[in-house]
C-alpha cells in the first residue's frame, strides 16, 4: 500500500513545484498549463540529473576535454530557458531560444568531431522535432530552417577544409556514431511521448469542454443558433425541440426561416443582415410551433425574442469567408400575452373612464322619458279647466303619472342593476306574467314621447300570447329601452314598429324603425356600457349609452338571443328571443360575469350590418300615432 502511494506523492510534489514556477498567464488554462509543464519538466530534471552525475563522471574520466566541458556548460541553458518561460510566459519564444541553444551545442560538437560526418550531426534532426511541441507553425518553420542552415554550414566547412584535425580512430568513430544515433533516437522518442501526452491532454480537455457546452445546450431553455448572413441555419441547439416540437435537424438550412410568420420575415432577415455587418440586433417575431396529437389541424404561433451578434473573428476557421451570426432565441409568448392584456386593460379603462365621464355630464334618457310623461300629464291636469278634462281623463293621466313615477324608480333601480350585472351579482326574480300586457303597457307609456316627436308607434301583439315565466320587471326594461331608443333616433314622420310572436318555446320581439341607422364600425360596439353610436347624430340626441347595454345583459341573463341589424340612413331592427319558461338551472352561477356567460352559451348573435326588413310588411294591430 505504501509503495503504491509513494510515486503518486513524488509526482504530486514535482507537479506542485512546477506549478509554482508557472507564469500567471498559464495557471488558469489547463492546456497551456500542461504545455508549460511539458517544456520545463524534462529540461529541469535533465539538467539537475546531469549536474548530479558530473562529479561521478570526473572521478571515472579524469580531467575533461574542452568539448566535454562545453557540453556540461550547455546544461545551464535548459535551466535558463525554464526561468525565461516562468518569468515571461512566452511559450513560443522559449521554444525558439531552445532551438538556438540545441543547434549551437550540436554545431560546436560537430565542428570539432568531423563536421557533417560527426556523430553529433544526426542531432540536427531533433531540432525541428522539438520545435513541433510548441504547436506553432512559425516556431516549427524557424527550427527547420535553422537545422538546414546548420547542415549547410557543416557541409561548407568540410568542403573548404576548415575543420580541425581529428585524433579519433575508426573504432572510436564507430562507437561515437552509435552513441549519437542512439541518443538522438532516445531523445526523439521522449519528444514523441511528450507530444502524445499533450495530444491526449488536449483531447481530454476538448471532450470535457464539449460535454460542458453540450450539457448547457441541452438543458438551457434558450435556443442557440448559428446563421449565415442570408438566415440559413448551420447549427441550432437541441432546446429548439422543446420550443417548436420538432427535431432540430429539420431546421437546418432554411427550415427555421420557413417557420417564421410571413409578416415577420423581413424583420428576421434584416436583424441577421445587420448583425453580420457587426451590429448587435434584437428582434421579436412569431414562429410556427408543431402541433401535438390533440392539436392536429391547428396552426399555433409562439412569440420569440432573438438577440444576434456577429461571430468572433478568432472563432472562425476561414477569415476570408462571409461573416456569420450567433443568435440566442427565447420564448416570450407569456410576456407578449401579458403586454397585450395590459394594453387591452388600459384601453378598456380609458374607454370606461371617458364613458362614465360622459355619463356624469349628461342626463340619462332613461330618467328623462318618465319625467317627460310626468311633466306632460301633470301640466294637462293643471290646465284641466282650459282643456275641459273630464274625471275619466284626469284618472287616466294620474295613472300614467303614477306609472311614470314607478318607471322612474325602476330606472334608478336599473342603473343599480347594471352595476350588479357588471359584478355578476344580479339575480333573476322569475315569476309567471302576461307578456302582451307588459308590452302594451310599455308602448302606452312611450306613446306621448312618440307623439311629440311626430313618430308613428305601431304595436303588433296577438291576443293569444301565452303566459311566460321570467322577470317581468326585466322584460319591461328590455321593451322600454329598445322602444325608447327607436323613437329617439327616428326622424319626424318616421315609424317604429313593435311586434311579438311565439315559435316553439320562444317569444320573439322585434323593434324596427326607419331612423338614422348605425354605421358598421359602431355596430360592432353596440351593447358596450356608456357607448353611444354615431358622430353625426350623437350631439342631437342625449343619453348615457346604458340602454342597450342593460338590454344585452338582461337578455343574456334570461338565456336569450339578441340580434341587431342596421344600415346607416335606412333604420335599425332589433330582434330579441326569450324562452317562454326561464329555467335557472340552465344558467351559469351568479358569480360569473354576464359577458362570460354570453360567450360560454353563445346566445348573443353576432352584430352584423345587414339590411332590416321593411316594417310595412308587418301587420299593425295597434297603432299609437300623432
PECOR-V392432 format. One record per pair of residues at least 12 apart in sequence whose ideal C-beta (glycine too) atoms are under 7 Angstrom apart, sorted by sequence separation. I is the first residue (numbers start at 1). J is the second residue. D is the distance in whole Angstrom. If there is no record, write none. Layout:
i->[I	I]
j->[J	J]
d->[D	D]
//
This chain:
i->[128	131	236	271	289	311	522	563	588	81	84	223	224	288	289	310	311	381	483	498	532	22	106	223	287	311	443	530	531	562	128	236	244	268	286	287	310	311	483	497	518	519	530	81	127	128	223	267	286	381	443	518	529	530	560	561	81	106	222	223	268	286	287	308	309	380	496	529	560	54	106	221	233	267	308	495	516	560	18	21	127	128	220	233	284	285	308	440	494	495	560	81	127	217	218	223	233	236	284	307	377	494	529	558	559	217	232	264	284	306	307	440	494	516	527	528	555	558	18	50	217	232	233	264	439	526	527	18	124	231	233	282	283	306	377	378	490	555	51	77	103	261	377	489	490	491	558	50	102	260	261	282	304	305	436	486	490	527	124	231	304	489	124	260	281	304	305	373	374	486	489	559	47	99	102	259	304	483	559	259	280	302	303	436	482	486	303	374	435	457	47	74	99	302	373	374	46	47	98	99	278	455	121	275	303	434	435	44	275	276	370	433	438	442	446	453	43	44	271	275	370	432	433	455	465	95	272	466	231	271	370	371	432	438	442	446	450	455	458	460	465	557	43	44	70	71	116	231	370	407	431	438	442	446	449	454	458	460	462	526	556	43	95	115	116	430	433	453	454	455	456	457	458	459	460	461	468	573	261	430	435	439	443	455	458	460	572	573	231	367	370	404	430	431	442	446	455	523	553	556	570	571	40	67	92	115	116	403	429	556	559	561	562	563	567	91	96	99	103	107	115	229	244	428	523	560	561	562	564	566	92	95	99	103	106	110	229	245	246	367	559	561	567	40	67	227	244	245	366	565	39	92	96	111	244	428	450	566	92	99	103	229	245	276	556	565	115	284	366	489	518	556	36	276	517	519	275	517	518	517	111	112	114	489	517	552	272	488	516	517	517	518	36	39	443	517	35	515	119	123	514	515	119	122	126	133	513	122	125	129	439	512	513	119	120	119	123	126	130	133	439	512	23	122	126	129	133	485	23	26	113	132	410	414	484	485	510	511	22	25	436	21	23	133	435	510	23	481	410	481	508	509	481	482	508	481	506	507	373	376	435	506	477	478	506	507	505	506	373	505	478	505	369	372	477	478	502	369	474	526	524	523	523	243	470	520	482	229	228	229	38	228	229	227	226	227	478	226	227	512	514	225	512	224	225	222	223	222	222	470	468	469	470	469	466	369	497	365	499	495	497	365	418	428	428	415	418	426	418	421	414	42	430	428	430	38	428	460	38	460	38	460	461	460	461	458	35	427	459	34	425	458	459	424	34	424	456	457	424	424	456	31	31	359	358	454	421	31	355	356	450	30	355	451	355	365	447	365	363	365	362	364	366	366	443	362	364	365	359	355]
j->[140	143	248	283	301	323	534	575	600	94	97	236	237	301	302	323	324	394	496	511	545	36	120	237	301	325	457	544	545	576	143	251	259	283	301	302	325	326	498	512	533	534	545	97	143	144	239	283	302	397	459	534	545	546	576	577	98	123	239	240	285	303	304	325	326	397	513	546	577	72	124	239	251	285	326	513	534	578	37	40	146	147	239	252	303	304	327	459	513	514	579	101	147	237	238	243	253	256	304	327	397	514	549	578	579	238	253	285	305	327	328	461	515	537	548	549	576	579	40	72	239	254	255	286	461	548	549	41	147	254	256	305	306	329	400	401	513	578	75	101	127	285	401	513	514	515	582	75	127	285	286	307	329	330	461	511	515	552	150	257	330	515	151	287	308	331	332	400	401	513	516	586	75	127	130	287	332	511	587	288	309	331	332	465	511	515	333	404	465	487	78	105	130	333	404	405	78	79	130	131	310	487	154	308	336	467	468	78	309	310	404	467	472	476	480	487	78	79	306	310	405	467	468	490	500	131	308	502	268	308	407	408	469	475	479	483	487	492	495	497	502	594	81	82	108	109	154	269	408	445	469	476	480	484	487	492	496	498	500	564	594	82	134	154	155	469	472	492	493	494	495	496	497	498	499	500	507	612	301	470	475	479	483	495	498	500	612	613	272	408	411	445	471	472	483	487	496	564	594	597	611	612	82	109	134	157	158	445	471	598	601	603	604	605	609	134	139	142	146	150	158	272	287	471	566	603	604	605	607	609	136	139	143	147	150	154	273	289	290	411	603	605	611	85	112	272	289	290	411	610	85	138	142	157	290	474	496	612	139	146	150	276	292	323	603	612	163	332	414	537	566	604	85	325	566	568	325	567	568	568	163	164	166	541	569	604	325	541	569	570	571	572	91	94	498	572	91	571	176	180	571	572	177	180	184	191	571	181	184	188	498	571	572	179	180	180	184	187	191	194	500	573	85	184	188	191	195	547	86	89	176	195	473	477	547	548	573	574	86	89	500	86	88	198	500	575	89	547	477	548	575	576	550	551	577	551	577	578	445	448	507	578	550	551	579	580	579	580	448	580	554	581	446	449	554	555	580	449	554	607	607	607	609	331	558	609	574	322	322	323	133	324	325	324	324	325	576	326	327	612	615	327	615	328	329	328	329	329	330	578	580	581	582	582	580	484	615	484	618	615	618	488	546	557	558	546	549	557	550	553	550	190	582	582	584	194	584	618	197	619	198	620	621	621	622	620	198	590	622	198	590	623	624	590	201	591	623	624	592	593	625	201	202	530	530	626	594	205	529	530	624	205	530	626	531	542	624	543	542	544	542	544	546	547	624	544	546	547	544	545]
d->[6	3	5	4	7	7	6	4	7	6	7	6	4	6	5	6	4	6	7	5	4	5	5	5	7	7	6	6	5	6	4	5	7	6	4	6	6	5	6	5	5	6	4	6	5	4	5	5	7	5	5	7	7	7	6	4	5	5	7	5	5	6	5	5	6	6	5	6	5	6	6	6	6	6	7	7	7	4	5	6	6	6	6	5	6	6	4	7	7	5	7	7	4	4	5	6	6	7	7	7	4	4	4	5	6	6	5	4	5	5	5	6	6	5	5	6	6	7	6	7	7	6	7	5	5	6	6	6	5	7	5	7	5	5	5	6	5	7	6	4	5	6	5	7	6	7	6	5	6	6	4	5	5	5	5	5	4	4	5	5	7	4	6	6	5	6	5	6	5	4	5	6	5	5	7	5	7	6	6	4	5	6	5	4	4	7	5	5	5	7	5	5	7	5	4	6	7	5	7	5	5	5	6	4	4	6	5	7	6	6	4	7	6	6	7	6	3	7	7	6	7	5	7	5	6	6	6	6	7	6	4	7	5	6	4	5	5	7	7	7	7	6	6	5	6	7	4	5	4	6	7	5	5	6	6	4	7	7	7	6	5	5	4	5	5	6	4	6	6	5	5	5	5	5	4	5	6	4	6	6	7	6	6	7	7	7	7	6	5	7	7	7	6	7	6	6	6	7	5	6	7	6	4	6	6	6	5	6	5	4	7	5	5	4	6	7	6	7	5	6	4	7	6	5	6	6	6	6	5	6	5	5	4	7	7	6	6	6	4	6	6	6	5	6	6	6	5	4	4	5	6	7	6	7	6	7	7	7	5	6	5	4	7	5	6	5	5	7	7	7	4	6	6	5	5	5	5	5	7	4	7	6	6	6	5	7	5	5	7	5	6	6	7	6	6	6	6	5	4	7	5	6	5	5	6	7	5	6	7	6	7	7	6	6	6	3	5	6	6	6	6	4	7	5	6	5	6	6	6	6	7	7	6	6	7	7	6	5	7	4	7	5	7	7	7	5	3	4	7	7	7	4	6	6	5	5	5	5	7	6	6	7	6	5	6	6	6	7	6	5	5	7	7	6	6	7	7	6	5	6	6	5	5	6	6	4	5	6	7	6	7	6	7	7	6	5	6	6	6	6	7	5	5	6	7	5	4	7	5	7	5	5	4	5	6	5	4	7	5	6	5	7	6	6	7	7	7	6	6	4	6	7	5	7	7	5	7	6	7	6	6	6	7	5	7	5	6	6	4	6	6	5	7	6	5	5	7	4	5	5	4	7	6	5	6	6	5	5	7	6	6	5	3	5	7	6	4	4	6	7	5	5	7	6	6	6	7	7	5	7]
//
